[in-house]
C-alpha cells in the first residue's frame, strides 16, 4: 500500500498563503516593535567580570612566578642553537605557550564583556 495515497493534502491556510506569497510587511499594529522593545539585553553581571579577571590575574601571577629566570631561558635557547638539539627549546616554548594562552583568555574575557 502506498503511504502517499493515504495522506490527503491539506488546503493552504489563508495566513500561510499570505506569508508565502506576499513580499510586503504584514501590519501588526506595532506588536513586533513592542515585543522587541520589551526584551532586555542579556548582560553578564559585574561579579562574572570580576571573577574572571581575578582568575586571569592569579593565573598570570602564578605563571610569572613559576617561569624560569630569563637568563636561564636565554641560555637554553643559546645551547639549543649551538648544539642543534631541539630539547633545549622545550621549556622556552612551553613558557611562551602558557603566557600566550593566558593573554588570549584575558583578551577573550574582555572582548565578551564589552560586547554590545
ABEGO torsion letter per residue (X at the ends): XBAAAABBBBBBBAAAAAAAABABBBBAGGAAAAAAAABBBBBBBAAAAAAAAAAAAAAAAAAAAABBBAAAAAAAAAAAAAAGBAAAAAAAAAAAAAAAAAAAAAAAAAAAAABX
